[in-house]
Amino acid sequence: MGLGGCIILIAVGAILAFATDWNMQGVNLDLVGVIFMIVGLIGVATFSSIARRRRVIVPPATPVVEEERHHRGGYSDGYGV
């Protein structure tokens, strides 16, 4: 489950916990919503810690120094004299 799935779990959990007034026999939708939000938060924390470990630190690029070529005439690609 990626970051998007975790955010969807949090959103669905918040909708179930705070925005619905449905009553289902044997199911507490407020509790289900809170559980979804907690699982989503755990997923976001896990995803961010894994992404932090995978981050590759690239050393700063060294400047490229171009050498000057002395041309004797002709073409610049070395053909011709």
C-alpha positions in Angstrom: 0.0 0.0 0.0 1.5 3.3 -1.0 1.1 6.8 0.3 -2.1 7.4 -1.7 -3.7 4.3 -0.2 -2.9 5.5 3.3 -4.3 8.9 2.7 -7.5 7.3 1.3 -7.8 5.1 4.4 -7.5 8.2 6.6 -10.1 10.1 4.5 -12.6 7.1 4.6 -12.0 6.7 8.3 -12.7 10.4 8.9 -15.9 10.2 6.8 -17.1 7.1 8.7 -16.2 8.6 12.1 -17.4 12.2 11.8 -19.7 12.6 8.8 -22.1 9.7 8.9 -25.0 8.9 11.2 -25.8 5.5 9.9 -26.7 2.8 12.4 -25.9 -0.7 11.5 -26.8 -3.5 13.9 -23.6 -5.1 15.3 -21.2 -2.6 13.7 -20.0 0.6 15.3 -19.1 2.8 12.3 -17.4 5.4 14.5 -15.0 2.7 15.8 -14.4 1.4 12.3 -13.6 5.0 11.1 -11.1 5.5 14.0 -9.5 2.2 13.2 -9.1 3.2 9.5 -7.6 6.5 10.5 -5.1 4.8 12.8 -4.1 2.2 10.2 -3.7 5.0 7.6 -1.4 7.0 10.0 0.7 3.9 10.7 1.0 3.4 6.9 2.1 7.0 6.3 4.7 6.7 9.1 6.0 3.4 7.7 6.0 4.7 4.1 7.9 7.8 5.0 10.5 5.9 7.0 11.1 3.5 4.1 11.2 6.3 1.6 13.8 8.1 3.8 16.0 5.0 3.8 15.8 4.6 0.0 16.8 8.2 -0.6 20.1 8.3 -2.5 22.4 11.2 -1.7 24.2 12.3 -4.8 27.4 14.1 -4.2 27.6 17.6 -5.7 28.8 17.5 -9.3 32.3 18.6 -9.9 32.6 21.4 -12.4 33.6 20.3 -15.9 36.7 22.0 -17.2 36.9 22.0 -21.0 40.3 21.9 -22.5 41.2 24.4 -25.1 42.0 22.9 -28.5 44.4 24.7 -30.8 43.1 24.5 -34.3 45.4 24.7 -37.3 42.6 25.6 -39.6 40.1 23.5 -41.4 37.1 22.0 -39.7 36.6 22.0 -36.0 35.9 18.2 -35.8 39.4 17.3 -36.9 38.7 16.6 -40.6 40.6 18.7 -43.1 43.9 20.4 -42.7 
